[in-house]
Amino acid sequence: MAKRESSGVLEVIAWLVGVLVSVAVGSGMIKGTLTVPGIPTIITAIAGWIVVIGAIVGVIMAIFNR
């Protein structure tokens, strides 16, 4: 039984880390810190907003799913 509980905790931690990384990457793309060679900065910024909004929507969906 303890193994199942620790597995659930690890899943939550992995999910939380994924959300934080998504927001950090999206933020870097929006600010221009992270760029993609050969792609205009405005396109990268738009993609950054899509990543951030997607992460926020994912968090909201996970909350309502519980």
MIDOZA-972340 format. One line per field, with one value per residue: x, y, z of N, C-alpha, C in turn; residue number from 0; residue in three letters. Coordinates in pm, 1 decimal, always signed. Example, Ala and Ser with C-alpha at 12.3 -4.5 7.8 and 13.67 -1.06 7.14 Angstrom:
! residues 2
nxx = c(+1319.0|+1285.0)
nyy = c(-569.0|-225.0)
nzz = c(+780.0|+708.0)
caxx = c(+1230.0|+1367.0)
cayy = c(-450.0|-106.0)
cazz = c(+780.0|+714.0)
cxx = c(+1320.0|+1290.0)
cyy = c(-330.0|+3.0)
czz = c(+780.0|+787.0)
k = c(0|1)
r = c(ALA|SER)
END
This chain:
! residues 66
nxx = c(+82.4|+197.1|+372.4|+209.8|+104.5|+339.3|+399.4|+190.7|+252.7|+494.6|+405.1|+253.6|+455.3|+617.7|+435.4|+396.8|+655.9|+673.6|+478.6|+593.1|+831.0|+724.3|+598.5|+823.5|+978.2|+797.2|+773.5|+1036.7|+1047.0|+857.6|+973.3|+1197.2|+1433.6|+1476.3|+1527.4|+1450.2|+1649.2|+1626.6|+1357.5|+1130.9|+1129.2|+877.2|+707.7|+811.9|+752.2|+472.2|+435.7|+538.7|+342.0|+133.3|+230.8|+240.7|-30.7|-141.9|-28.7|-149.2|-421.2|-407.1|-350.5|-586.0|-772.9|-682.7|-736.9|-1018.6|-1074.1|-1015.4)
nyy = c(-119.9|+124.0|+166.0|+235.3|+482.5|+638.3|+636.2|+789.3|+1037.4|+1089.1|+1111.7|+1348.5|+1529.7|+1508.5|+1603.8|+1866.4|+1969.2|+1955.5|+2145.7|+2379.7|+2393.4|+2423.4|+2675.9|+2832.6|+2801.7|+2899.1|+3163.8|+3252.6|+3242.3|+3435.2|+3669.5|+3682.6|+3571.1|+3302.1|+3173.5|+3055.9|+2940.9|+3080.4|+3130.2|+3393.0|+3642.3|+3731.6|+3520.6|+3325.2|+3442.1|+3435.1|+3159.3|+3111.0|+3231.0|+3057.3|+2822.4|+2898.3|+2961.5|+2713.9|+2560.1|+2678.1|+2626.4|+2348.9|+2311.5|+2412.9|+2232.7|+1996.5|+2048.0|+2064.5|+1809.5|+1648.1)
nzz = c(+0.0|+72.9|-134.1|-349.0|-263.9|-253.4|-519.5|-623.7|-512.0|-637.6|-899.4|-883.7|-817.5|-1047.0|-1238.1|-1145.7|-1174.4|-1452.7|-1527.3|-1417.8|-1567.9|-1824.5|-1801.1|-1745.4|-1980.0|-2172.6|-2080.0|-2116.2|-2394.4|-2459.6|-2356.7|-2512.2|-2438.9|-2485.4|-2798.7|-3130.2|-3379.0|-3701.0|-3693.7|-3676.9|-3415.6|-3327.0|-3388.6|-3222.4|-2976.6|-2982.7|-2984.7|-2731.9|-2571.0|-2628.2|-2511.3|-2237.6|-2185.2|-2244.4|-2038.0|-1814.0|-1867.3|-1855.5|-1582.5|-1468.1|-1577.6|-1458.8|-1191.2|-1189.1|-1274.5|-1060.2)
caxx = c(+0.0|+283.8|+432.8|+111.4|+98.2|+460.0|+388.1|+102.8|+327.4|+591.8|+331.0|+219.9|+580.5|+655.6|+341.2|+427.3|+781.4|+640.2|+408.3|+691.0|+921.3|+647.3|+582.0|+955.3|+1014.8|+707.7|+812.4|+1161.4|+1015.3|+785.9|+1067.8|+1303.9|+1552.4|+1487.9|+1494.2|+1465.3|+1718.5|+1553.1|+1216.9|+1122.9|+1104.9|+733.8|+650.4|+856.5|+675.7|+336.8|+446.4|+556.0|+210.6|+56.4|+282.3|+197.8|-175.9|-165.3|+5.3|-252.9|-541.9|-381.8|-365.5|-728.3|-838.9|-643.9|-808.6|-1158.8|-1079.3|-1003.9)
cayy = c(+0.0|+241.2|+186.6|+305.7|+620.9|+709.3|+651.7|+903.6|+1158.7|+1111.6|+1160.2|+1489.1|+1606.1|+1512.3|+1691.8|+2002.4|+2007.9|+1978.9|+2274.1|+2486.7|+2401.0|+2481.1|+2819.7|+2895.8|+2804.5|+2993.7|+3298.1|+3285.1|+3267.6|+3562.6|+3778.7|+3682.8|+3507.3|+3178.0|+3193.4|+2941.0|+2989.9|+3077.9|+3165.3|+3531.8|+3661.4|+3745.5|+3385.2|+3259.2|+3501.0|+3380.4|+3020.5|+3119.1|+3255.2|+2933.2|+2730.4|+2944.9|+2944.5|+2570.0|+2513.2|+2726.7|+2548.7|+2215.2|+2316.7|+2428.9|+2106.3|+1897.8|+2080.8|+2026.8|+1664.8|+1584.9)
cazz = c(+0.0|+79.7|-265.1|-431.4|-217.4|-295.8|-664.1|-646.6|-477.1|-744.8|-1016.7|-860.1|-826.8|-1189.0|-1306.1|-1103.0|-1241.0|-1592.9|-1537.3|-1393.8|-1683.0|-1935.4|-1777.7|-1757.6|-2122.2|-2239.2|-2038.1|-2186.2|-2535.4|-2467.7|-2329.7|-2611.9|-2383.6|-2561.7|-2939.0|-3218.9|-3498.7|-3826.7|-3673.8|-3629.3|-3272.9|-3299.9|-3393.1|-3099.7|-2866.2|-2991.7|-2938.4|-2587.6|-2511.1|-2642.1|-2409.2|-2105.1|-2175.4|-2238.1|-1903.0|-1722.3|-1895.8|-1802.5|-1436.6|-1439.3|-1609.7|-1357.2|-1068.0|-1205.8|-1294.0|-929.1)
cxx = c(+86.4|+346.2|+337.8|+101.4|+220.6|+459.3|+300.3|+172.0|+428.2|+523.7|+295.5|+344.1|+624.3|+565.1|+371.0|+555.3|+755.5|+570.5|+506.6|+786.1|+848.8|+631.9|+715.4|+997.7|+928.0|+742.2|+940.7|+1138.7|+946.0|+883.1|+1180.9|+1434.0|+1581.0|+1443.3|+1512.2|+1531.2|+1631.7|+1405.7|+1211.3|+1081.7|+956.2|+665.1|+687.6|+779.0|+532.2|+335.9|+464.0|+423.8|+124.3|+100.3|+232.6|+47.7|-211.2|-135.3|-101.2|-383.3|-526.2|-397.5|-513.4|-803.8|-805.9|-717.5|-954.7|-1175.8|-1074.5|-1132.8)
cyy = c(+125.7|+269.9|+264.5|+452.8|+699.1|+729.3|+771.6|+1035.0|+1191.1|+1161.5|+1307.3|+1576.3|+1618.0|+1606.4|+1838.0|+2053.7|+2036.8|+2111.9|+2389.0|+2503.4|+2462.6|+2631.7|+2892.3|+2906.8|+2904.0|+3137.7|+3342.3|+3314.8|+3402.3|+3679.8|+3786.5|+3623.8|+3376.9|+3205.5|+3062.7|+2992.6|+2973.9|+3111.2|+3306.6|+3539.8|+3668.8|+3609.0|+3308.7|+3311.9|+3447.7|+3235.6|+3015.6|+3141.5|+3129.5|+2832.1|+2770.0|+2924.3|+2796.2|+2512.8|+2555.7|+2649.0|+2406.4|+2208.2|+2326.8|+2298.5|+1998.9|+1923.0|+2036.4|+1876.6|+1590.3|+1598.2)
czz = c(+0.0|-55.9|-356.5|-392.0|-262.6|-446.4|-698.4|-617.0|-587.1|-872.1|-1002.0|-872.5|-972.4|-1267.2|-1272.9|-1168.6|-1388.5|-1614.8|-1519.0|-1510.9|-1802.6|-1920.5|-1793.8|-1904.3|-2197.9|-2205.2|-2107.1|-2333.1|-2552.7|-2452.2|-2431.1|-2561.3|-2456.2|-2704.6|-3014.1|-3346.3|-3623.9|-3813.9|-3616.8|-3482.0|-3241.2|-3300.0|-3267.0|-2979.4|-2865.5|-2942.8|-2787.0|-2515.9|-2518.1|-2535.7|-2270.7|-2086.9|-2167.6|-2101.2|-1803.2|-1742.9|-1841.6|-1651.5|-1399.8|-1466.7|-1505.4|-1225.6|-1078.0|-1224.3|-1162.0|-861.1)
k = c(0|1|2|3|4|5|6|7|8|9|10|11|12|13|14|15|16|17|18|19|20|21|22|23|24|25|26|27|28|29|30|31|32|33|34|35|36|37|38|39|40|41|42|43|44|45|46|47|48|49|50|51|52|53|54|55|56|57|58|59|60|61|62|63|64|65)
r = c(MET|ALA|LYS|ARG|GLU|SER|SER|GLY|VAL|LEU|GLU|VAL|ILE|ALA|TRP|LEU|VAL|GLY|VAL|LEU|VAL|SER|VAL|ALA|VAL|GLY|SER|GLY|MET|ILE|LYS|GLY|THR|LEU|THR|VAL|PRO|GLY|ILE|PRO|THR|ILE|ILE|THR|ALA|ILE|ALA|GLY|TRP|ILE|VAL|VAL|ILE|GLY|ALA|ILE|VAL|GLY|VAL|ILE|MET|ALA|ILE|PHE|ASN|ARG)
END
